Amino acid sequence: MRWVRAAAATSLLLTGCSLPGGSPDPEPDGEPTTLTSYDAAEATVVRGPFCDHVSPTGVEHALAAVPDDSASWDNGDRTRLPDGTRDRVHEFGCSWTGVDGAVATAYLFVPPVTKRQARRLAQEPLPPGCSAMAANGFGRPNLATRCVGDRATTELTYRGLFGDAWVVCSLRTPGDPADLPARASAWCVEVLEATGA
């Protein structure tokens, strides 16, 4: 169910997120901070609206371009699912789309999530075309996946529990660019920074 709702949330066309806010310090070589050099175990996530805290620079780096469009959704918003039905979401989230079709998405559940619930979420069967990858400390429990779409797209997604907050960040791009893992990892650091503001 979460996979379906995540796909639906990505396609929402609600009010756009504003983009003030800061970003984590870049690594010494000037590149954005990735999960491999970020202490995600120390991250504190607040279960509340966070889109206004996402760094514009972080969005641009994730998309490798200035965003062409954005969307956001709040607890209780109704959205149409891919199967044509409508459902009410219980999460705060937002997405940005690049001119080439790349999409950076982030959301967190509104209700608190227990470790037991998180373990179930992390053990859900993967959809066709998806495989597990290293989660690089993104929450505990956690799950990271790489999915190849039927429209020549690749999506990297990280999901994890921080305290009682279930956080999801993903980056989908056309093709499979070599820098996608680093961009997705840095995007998730930006999301953690924003949700902790």
Buried (B, 14 or more C-beta within 10 A) or exposed (E): EEBBBBBBBBBBEBBBBEBEBEBBEEBEEEEBBBBEBBEBEEBEBBBEBBBBBBBBBBBBBBBBBEBEEBBBBBBEBEBEBEEEEEBEBEBBBBBBBBEEEBBBBBBBBBEEBEEEBBEEBBEEEEEEBBEEBEBBBBBBBBBBBBBBEEEEBBBBBBBBBBEBBBBBBBBBBBEEEEEBBBBBBBBBBBBBBBBBE
